[in-house]
Amino acid sequence: MNTDATVFVVDDDQAMRTSLQWLIESTGLTVQTYESADVFLARYTPGRPGCLLLDVRMPGMSGLELQAHLARAGYRLPVILITGHGDVAMAVKAMKAGAVDFIEKPFHDEDLLRSIARALDDDKQKRAKHAMRAEIAARLAELTPREHEVMAMVTDGRSNKDIAAALGVSAKTVEAHRARVMEKMRAESLAELVRMALAVASEDHPAGR
């Protein structure tokens, strides 16, 4: 479990907030609690690693409304919903909207802690991928327009001869451009260069958007 992360608990029931804080802190995690969605939004610093534990039904902005608000704002914080029996359909809707899990009341402590561990692991992996894509984008920015063209054709599987014909240059010139692309992108192989291109493409066109 990622002990550098924070579990943000949003619930209008003070007794529930206190109980959840004691339980989660017993595993060594940092916990911050909020009595409403509005208070959370006023105090949360975007970009902090962790996950969000939300009650579905709250006065004012509901858990689902907060989840939707965070999605529109582009926050990547994983969401776990705590639901009553009558809220299961709402929780399923939230899962389809991107929540990582929902826990029904009354719940077993172990089930909740496992769900939090999964959410934190998901957050850590997504942050690592985002950092990797940002690094690749920075390397791409160092390429000249012609090097971008060559990289696109190389990662599309085209030969030096085909690229040379398409660009109206010699195969030797293509080889030189290709070598500079590999150097600037810090790619050890063509396969690695293709993986970099695919990683950036998946960031530009994520599934489901």
C-alpha positions in Angstrom: 0.0 0.0 0.0 1.2 3.5 -0.9 1.9 5.1 2.5 2.8 8.4 0.9 -0.9 8.8 -0.2 -3.8 10.4 1.6 -7.3 8.9 2.0 -9.8 11.7 1.7 -13.1 10.9 3.5 -16.2 12.9 2.7 -19.2 12.0 4.8 -21.8 14.2 6.6 -22.0 11.7 9.5 -19.4 12.7 12.1 -19.4 9.4 13.9 -18.8 7.6 10.6 -16.0 10.0 9.7 -14.3 9.4 13.0 -14.7 5.6 12.8 -13.3 5.5 9.2 -10.4 7.7 10.2 -9.4 5.4 13.1 -9.7 2.3 10.9 -7.7 3.7 8.0 -5.0 5.3 10.2 -4.5 2.0 11.9 -2.9 0.7 8.6 -0.4 3.6 8.6 -2.2 5.7 6.0 -2.8 9.5 6.3 -6.5 10.4 6.5 -8.2 13.7 6.0 -12.0 14.0 6.7 -14.6 16.5 5.4 -18.2 17.0 6.4 -19.4 17.9 2.9 -18.4 18.0 -0.7 -18.2 21.8 -0.7 -15.7 21.7 2.2 -13.6 19.1 0.4 -13.5 21.2 -2.8 -12.5 24.3 -0.8 -9.6 22.6 0.9 -8.3 20.0 -1.6 -5.1 20.7 -3.5 -5.3 19.2 -7.0 -2.6 16.7 -7.8 -2.2 15.2 -4.3 -1.9 11.4 -4.5 -4.5 9.3 -2.8 -8.1 8.2 -3.1 -11.5 9.6 -2.2 -13.9 7.8 0.0 -17.4 9.2 -0.6 -20.8 8.8 1.0 -23.4 8.6 -1.8 -26.1 10.6 -0.1 -25.1 13.8 1.6 -26.9 17.2 2.0 -26.0 19.7 -0.7 -23.7 18.2 -3.3 -24.1 14.4 -3.3 -21.2 11.9 -3.7 -22.2 11.3 -7.3 -22.3 15.0 -8.0 -18.9 15.5 -6.5 -17.5 12.6 -8.6 -18.9 14.2 -11.7 -17.5 17.6 -10.7 -14.0 16.2 -10.2 -14.2 14.4 -13.6 -15.1 17.6 -15.4 -12.2 19.4 -13.7 -9.8 16.7 -14.9 -8.8 15.4 -11.4 -7.5 11.9 -11.5 -8.3 11.0 -7.9 -9.8 7.4 -7.6 -13.2 7.4 -6.0 -14.7 4.7 -3.7 -18.4 5.1 -2.8 -20.0 4.1 0.5 -23.7 3.2 -0.1 -26.8 2.1 1.7 -28.8 -0.8 0.3 -31.1 1.6 -1.6 -28.2 3.3 -3.3 -26.8 0.3 -5.2 -28.2 1.4 -8.6 -26.6 4.8 -8.0 -23.3 3.2 -7.1 -23.4 1.1 -10.3 -24.0 4.3 -12.3 -21.0 5.9 -10.5 -18.8 2.8 -11.4 -19.7 3.3 -15.0 -18.7 7.0 -14.6 -15.3 5.9 -13.4 -15.5 5.1 -9.7 -13.1 2.2 -8.8 -15.4 0.5 -6.3 -18.5 0.8 -4.0 -18.9 -0.6 -0.5 -22.4 -1.4 0.9 -23.3 -0.6 4.5 -22.8 -2.4 6.8 -19.4 -3.4 5.5 -16.5 -5.5 6.9 -13.4 -3.5 7.7 -11.2 -5.8 5.7 -13.4 -5.3 2.6 -13.0 -1.5 2.8 -9.3 -1.7 3.4 -8.8 -4.0 0.4 -10.8 -1.5 -1.7 -8.7 1.4 -0.5 -5.5 -0.6 -1.2 -6.7 -1.2 -4.8 -7.6 2.4 -5.3 -4.2 3.6 -4.1 -2.4 1.1 -6.3 -4.5 2.3 -9.2 -3.6 5.9 -8.4 0.1 5.2 -8.1 0.1 3.3 -11.5 -1.8 6.0 -13.3 0.5 8.7 -11.9 3.6 6.7 -13.0 2.1 6.4 -16.6 1.3 10.1 -16.7 4.8 11.0 -15.6 6.2 8.7 -18.3 4.0 10.2 -21.0 5.1 13.7 -19.9 8.7 12.7 -20.2 8.1 11.3 -23.7 6.3 14.5 -24.7 9.3 16.5 -23.5 11.6 14.4 -25.7 9.3 14.8 -28.6 9.4 18.5 -28.3 13.2 18.4 -29.0 12.6 16.9 -32.4 12.6 19.0 -35.6 9.6 19.0 -37.9 11.5 16.6 -40.3 12.5 14.3 -37.4 8.8 14.2 -36.4 7.9 13.1 -39.9 10.6 10.4 -39.9 9.6 9.1 -36.5 6.0 8.9 -37.5 6.9 6.9 -40.6 9.4 4.7 -38.8 7.0 3.8 -36.1 4.3 3.1 -38.7 6.6 0.3 -40.0 7.9 2.0 -43.2 11.3 1.2 -44.5 14.1 3.8 -45.0 13.7 3.4 -48.7 9.9 4.1 -48.5 10.5 7.1 -46.2 13.2 8.5 -48.5 10.8 8.3 -51.5 8.0 9.9 -49.6 10.1 12.8 -48.4 12.2 13.2 -51.6 15.5 12.7 -49.9 18.2 10.0 -50.0 18.1 6.9 -47.9 21.3 8.1 -46.2 19.6 11.3 -45.1 16.7 9.2 -43.7 19.3 7.1 -41.8 20.8 10.2 -40.3 17.4 11.6 -39.3 16.5 8.2 -37.8 19.7 8.1 -35.8 19.0 11.6 -34.3 15.4 10.6 -33.5 16.6 7.5 -31.6 19.2 9.6 -29.8 16.8 12.5 -28.8 14.1 10.0 -27.8 16.6 7.9 -25.8 15.3 4.8 -27.4 17.5 1.7 -27.3 15.5 -0.1 -30.1 12.8 0.4 -32.7 10.4 -1.5 -30.4 11.0 1.0 -27.6 10.4 3.9 -30.0 7.1 2.3 -31.1 6.1 1.9 -27.4 6.8 5.6 -26.8 4.7 6.6 -29.8 1.8 4.4 -28.7 2.0 5.8 -25.1 1.6 9.4 -26.3 -1.1 8.4 -28.7 -3.1 6.7 -25.9 -2.8 9.9 -23.8 -4.1 12.0 -26.7 -7.0 9.6 -27.4 -7.9 7.8 -24.2 -10.5 5.1 -24.3 -14.0 6.1 -23.6 -13.6 9.7 -24.5 
